């Protein structure tokens, strides 16, 4: 990534609300998962991308607020653990298709968060 793109991304991250940062994190994880899928055909290909995706999922897990919504946080925690396990299995077997369920789940979560963020922003504007 060139220097200008890095600067833009840093500004984007520093000026985005919490919901926007969450969406950016989902986007980054999905991007790395797709890169890993494509690179699995090469020897040792995709390992770095998959590691980045796993680190992103760990970060999602770290942001869970068990006090604000214990049931939701517990469900998401278990889902994130499952995703990490599936990613590890896919890496061990070098199975690009094995990442498809994680990509699907994360895409659906990202869409749900996007809707929630939009509704929250609209509610704040209405006040």
ABEGO torsion letter per residue (X at the ends): XBAAAAAAAAAAAAABBAAAAAAAAAAAAAAAAAAAAAAAABBGBGAAAAAAAAAAAAAAAAABBAAABAAAAAAAAAAAAAAAAAAAAAAAAGBAAAAAAAAAAAAAAAAAAAAAAAAAAAAAAAX
